Amino acid sequence: TMLWTPSLRDLVLAVYSITLITGLPANLLALYTFIRKVRMNATPIDVLLLSLTISDLIFLFFLPFRMKEAADMKWTISYFLCPLSGFIFYTSIYNSTFLLTAVSVERYMGVAFPIKYKLKRHPRNAVIASVIFCVVSMAHCSIVYFMQYYDHTNSTVLDPSKRNTCYEDFSDEQLTILLPVRLELFLVLFLIPFMICCFCYINFILILSRLPNISSKKRFRAIGLSVFTLLVFIICFMPYNVSHIVGFIGWYSPSWRVYALLTSTFNACLDPFIFYFSSAALRGTFNHFIRGLVKRTNLSCCQRARNFPQKSSTMQECEPSLCLSVYAITFITGFPSNVLAFYTFGRKVWKKPAPIDILLLNLTISDLLFLVFLPFKMQEVANGMIWDMPYFLCPLSGFVFYMTIYNSTFFLTAVSVERYLGVAYPIRHSLWRRPIYAVIASIFLWMLSFLHLSIVYIMPYYDPAGIISPPRNVCYEEFSEAQLHILLPVRLELCVVLFCIPLLICCFCYAGFVRVLSRLPNIGRRRRMRAIGLAVGTLLVFAICFGPYNLSHVVGYVMGKSPGWRDQALLLSTFNACLDPLIFYLSSAAVRRALGNMARGVQSKLKAGICARNHQRPRESPDETVKSPFPKPAEINAF
C-alpha cells in the first residue's frame, strides 16, 4: 500500500515533470524523423525505433493523469481512466524492453552475419515483430484491469467508481494472484530481454573492434548505443523488476516499490539518446534543428568554417552534432533548474543562513556561470571550431568553463564533509556550525580554483620562441611541444589536487554518513533513502562527469600528448550542470518545497483556466437572458 505524503508527492511530481518536459519534445522530434525516414526508405531499425518512439509518446501522453493523482494525493478523475492509465503505463514500460532488445539483435545480426542478414532484412519483419511485442506486452499487463476490479472474498466490495485510490490497497486474495504474475513479468519481460541485450551488444562491440575499416566515430557511436541501452535496463527497469522478486519471496509489495517505479519513468527521456546513437537520420535532423536555432539567434553558420584551412586540432575529433546536442541538452535542462535553486537558496540564506545552504548557493552560482558562458562554446562548435568572436572572450570563456567544473568538485566535497560531521559529531558540530565558516570556506575554494585554472590565460600567449601573438581563429587548441611541456604536468596536478583528493574525501564522508544513519533507530526510512540518494548521486557525478576527463590528464601525461578521446571526455563533464539540481533536491528541504509549490501552482493555474473556460461557455448562448446561479446537468458532466 502506498501512503501519500507531501514529500512523496513532491518527489513524484518532480520526476514526472522532468520526464515530461525533456521526453516529450525529444520524442516528437524522433517521431517526425522516423516517419519521414520510413516513408522515404524504410529499414528494420527505423521501424523498430519508430515503434519505440510511439510507445514512449503514448506513455508521456498518459503521464499527466499520474501527475494529477500525485498532486491530489488520491484519484479524483473518472475512474475508468484509472485502469486505462495504469495499463498504458506498465505496457509501454515493458514494450520498451522488447523493442530495445530487438534493436540490439538487429545491430548484432548486421555485423555478425552481414550477408545472410542482408538477404532476409526486410521492414515487414520488423513490423510483424513490433506488433507481436505490443500484443505480448498488452496481454501480460492486462492484469492491471483484472486486479482493479477483482475481489473474490468480498462480494460487497465498494463500487470501483467510488474509490479514491488507483491500483493500490490489494487484499491477500488479490496478492495471491498478483505476486506470481509479477515474478513472471520479471522473468519474461525483463530478465530474458536483458540477457539477450548483454549478449548482442558485447559481441557487437567485439566484432566492430576487430574490423580494420571501421572509423573511430562509428566505434564511439556503437559503444554509446550499447552503454546507454544497458544503462536504461539497469537504471530504469532493474529496480522495479527486482521489487517483483522481493515481493514474491516476502509475499508482500515492498514499501520501496513506488521509488523503484519512479526510475522506470526516466526511460521516456533516455530513449532519445539511444535513437541518436542508432539513427543517422535522427542525428541529421537534430543537427539541422540546432543549426537553425543557432542561425535564429544570430550565431554564425557552421558552413563558414569551410573558408578556413584545416587544422590539426584535437577538438576536430568531437563530432559537431554530438557536441551541440550535449551542450543544448545541458543548457535547456540545467538553466531553469539552477535558476530555481538560486532563487530558493537566495531566499533561504537571506532569511536564515545555514552552512549547507551557503555551500549549495555557491555551487548553484558556479553552475549558472558555466551555463551563461556555454553559448560561446556552442557558437564555436557550430562554426566548425573557428573562433570569430572578440578574442578576449576566448580565454575568459575557457577560464570560466574549466574553473566552474573544478569548483563543483570542491563544493560537492564540502557538502559531503558538512553532512558527515553533522551525523558523526552532532554536538561538537552544532557548537562550531556557523555560516561565517561556510562563507570563508567558499571564498577559499573559489580562490583555489581561480589560481589553478589561471593556466588557461597563460597558455594561449606563452611561447618560449618569443612569439606572443596567438592564432586569432582558434581558441585553446594547437599547443606546441614547448607549451605541452608545461601544460601536461599542470593537468596531472589538477587531477590529483582537484579531483582525486576531493573524490577520496567524498567517498569517506558519504560512506560514514550512510553508515551512521543506518545505525540510528529514530531515523525515518525516507530520510535514509534521501541520504543514500545524495551519496550515490554525488559519487555518480564524480564518476560520470569528472572521472573520464581527469583520467585523460593522466593518460596525456604518460603519453606526452593530449589523447584523441579527451574532448569526448570533456563533454561528459558538462552534464554536471544539469545533474547538480538532483543533489540540491536530495540535500535541501527548501528546494523540495519550492519545487512542490511550483508544481502545485502550475496545476492550480491550469485548473483555474479550464474552469473559467467551462463557466464562460453557457454565456455565449444568445437564447439565455437570465443566467441561473446553479450549473446545469450538461455543465456538471463537462466538469
Secondary structure, 3 states (H helix, E strand, C coil): CCCCCHHHHHHHHHHHHHHHHHHHHHHHHHHHHHHHHHHHHCCHHHHHHHHHHHHHHHHHHHHHHHHHHHHHCCCCCCCCHHHHHHHHHHHHHHHHHHHHHHHHHHHHHHHHCHHHHHHHCCHHHHHHHHHHHHHHHHHHHCHHHHHHHCCCCCCCCCCHHHCCCCCCCCCHHHHHHHHHHHHHHHHHHHHHHHHHHHHHHHHHHHHHHHCCCCCHHHHHHHHHHHHHHHHHHHHHHHHHHHHHHHHHHHCCCCCCHHHHHHHHHCHHHHHHHHHHHHCHHHHHHHHHHHHHHHHHCCCCCHHHHHHCCCCCCHHHHCCHHHHHHHHHHHHHHHHHHHHHHHHHHHHHHHHCCCHHHHHHHHHHHHHHHHHHHHHHHHHHHHCCCCCCCCCCHHHHHHHHHHHHHHHHHHHHHHHHHHHHHHHHCHHHHHHHCCHHHHHHHHHHHHHHHHHHCCHHHHHHHCCCCCCCCCCCCCCCCCCCHHHHHHHHHHHHHHHHHHHHHHHHHHHHHHHHHHHHHHHCCCCCHHHHHHHHHHHHHHHHHHHHHHHHHHHHHHHHHHHCCCCCCHHHHHHHHHCHHHHHHHHHHHHCHHHHHHHHHHHHHHHHHHHHHHHHHHHHHHHHCCCCCCCCCCCCHHHHHHC
